[in-house]
Amino acid sequence: MAKQNHDFFKEKKPWSEVKDELLGCYLKPYLQKILHTKHPVVYVDCFAGKGVFEDGKPGSPLIALRTMKECLEQTKMENCDIQPYFIDVNYAEDLRRNLHEFTRVNIVSGRYEEQITGMLSSKNGCNVFLYVDPYGIKALDCSLFDAFASQRFNSIELLINMNSFGFIREGCRVLGVKFGEDEFMKDLVEYDSTQLTADEKSKNALNKIAGGNYWIDIIEKKRAGEITAYEAEAEFANAYCKRLRESYAYVLNMPLRIKPGQVPKYRMIHATNHPDGALIMVDNIFGRWELMQNIQNEGQQSLWDEGVENEIVNEAEIEAKVIDHISQFTSLTRMNPVIADFYCICGVICRTKTVKEIYKKLEKSGKLEVQRTPSTTATGRASTFFADEKKQMTKLRWRG
Ligand SMILES: C[S@@+](CC[C@H](N)C(=O)[O-])C[C@H]1O[C@@H](n2cnc3c(N)ncnc32)[C@H](O)[C@@H]1O
């Protein structure tokens, strides 16, 4: 169901709260860590909106600016440089009004796809974070994401709101496949939904968004009745993340569903080249997951432990997946990249502490070699930490 765009800012919807919390709760540890690189931080909200919703609730620009202010007040680092940019094609004036209390804010009136390359051309050596939250899918050009990854930034991270359900629906339309599955779509109010026609131009438009034509096979499986629209959406989301991994080392995704078992309203996709960023995001996704479940169950506790895909979480299954993954590392490898890779392959199925607890068990049983630096504590006892950072480094090797 398509909705008028200007309605979007009337009142902040629960799924927007989750989306913005995912951003705000990640930005704080991200900034705390990245400020230590001493390189400037460039934060771009590429589809910024108005800054504030009409019910007074903060939009993503206000959430980000408040988080930046807090981090700058708390950090011990000197001469920190955070440059916030907000792009919106419709609401630059609202942004100016709603963000006036903050200084050094850059507001750009225009289209992200036309502004971003020029804006970032002078930012080599910076830590760049892009929040990409459009209404639909049409501005999500994958070749731009590839280009950012190859620019000489000190680091680059993306948090993308991908309407993968909208993509599958358009893929079906373009290839003349019946979409059906109306029951999944009842509550999926969409703003500015993309409407393509069945022609070559539209096919190319979808290739551009997906970064390839792999989506066609998925739609063909739907046509053949081999998969449902629900499965097609999940397959597409996985394939899209895999595609982004050609440019970014770690890509995670969190589905936001309004009701359990429903097609996700959005998938929030996080792409980074830094394993620590991916791991902060995993625990952040779990933190937000409780809020999401409250919304889904209308305040009632779920009877089961569920993962973010609403699957029932089975400890034995998680353990089997962790073992299957770690058993491929037969030479000593830093721990955080191993864990971050696990989540990219297996999905966000548990918190990072669960994976570490399984490693601990494997170490005890002699199946996993764990090399810690420093190997002893200040009092001369053997180190037992499972951390992988500046002062405490851990490497793992599967012995089997
Ligand atoms: C989903 S809303 C963003 C909401 C915002 N993240 C928040 O939390 O308040 C999408 C915004 O993108 C803007 N927009 C649409 N097309 C755009 C484009 N091509 N470039 C930049 N902004 C665009 C719309 O005006 C709208 O404000």
PDBQT file of the ligand as one rigid body, heavy atoms in Angstrom, charges set to zero:
ROOT
HETATM    1  C1  LIG A 501      12.578   7.717   5.190  1.00  0.00    +0.000 C 
HETATM    2  S1  LIG A 501      12.751   9.435   5.098  1.00  0.00    +0.000 S 
HETATM    3  C2  LIG A 501      14.147   9.721   6.144  1.00  0.00    +0.000 C 
HETATM    4  C3  LIG A 501      13.798   9.731   7.583  1.00  0.00    +0.000 C 
HETATM    5  C4  LIG A 501      14.949  10.102   8.499  1.00  0.00    +0.000 C 
HETATM    6  N1  LIG A 501      16.025   9.145   8.417  1.00  0.00    +0.000 N 
HETATM    7  C5  LIG A 501      14.480  10.221   9.933  1.00  0.00    +0.000 C 
HETATM    8  O1  LIG A 501      14.731   9.356  10.764  1.00  0.00    +0.000 OA
HETATM    9  O2  LIG A 501      13.867  11.249  10.254  1.00  0.00    +0.000 OA
HETATM   10  C6  LIG A 501      13.414   9.708   3.513  1.00  0.00    +0.000 C 
HETATM   11  C7  LIG A 501      13.779  11.144   3.190  1.00  0.00    +0.000 C 
HETATM   12  O3  LIG A 501      14.476  11.151   1.933  1.00  0.00    +0.000 OA
HETATM   13  C8  LIG A 501      14.152  12.347   1.224  1.00  0.00    +0.000 C 
HETATM   14  N2  LIG A 501      14.489  12.044  -0.185  1.00  0.00    +0.000 N 
HETATM   15  C9  LIG A 501      13.763  11.415  -1.140  1.00  0.00    +0.000 A 
HETATM   16  N3  LIG A 501      14.487  11.227  -2.263  1.00  0.00    +0.000 NA
HETATM   17  C10 LIG A 501      15.719  11.741  -2.010  1.00  0.00    +0.000 A 
HETATM   18  C11 LIG A 501      16.948  11.821  -2.753  1.00  0.00    +0.000 A 
HETATM   19  N4  LIG A 501      17.033  11.325  -3.984  1.00  0.00    +0.000 N 
HETATM   20  N5  LIG A 501      18.019  12.398  -2.168  1.00  0.00    +0.000 NA
HETATM   21  C12 LIG A 501      17.943  12.905  -0.922  1.00  0.00    +0.000 A 
HETATM   22  N6  LIG A 501      16.800  12.881  -0.165  1.00  0.00    +0.000 NA
HETATM   23  C13 LIG A 501      15.725  12.281  -0.703  1.00  0.00    +0.000 A 
HETATM   24  C14 LIG A 501      12.698  12.584   1.537  1.00  0.00    +0.000 C 
HETATM   25  O4  LIG A 501      12.398  13.958   1.401  1.00  0.00    +0.000 OA
HETATM   26  C15 LIG A 501      12.614  12.079   2.990  1.00  0.00    +0.000 C 
HETATM   27  O5  LIG A 501      12.765  13.166   3.858  1.00  0.00    +0.000 OA
ENDROOT
TORSDOF 0
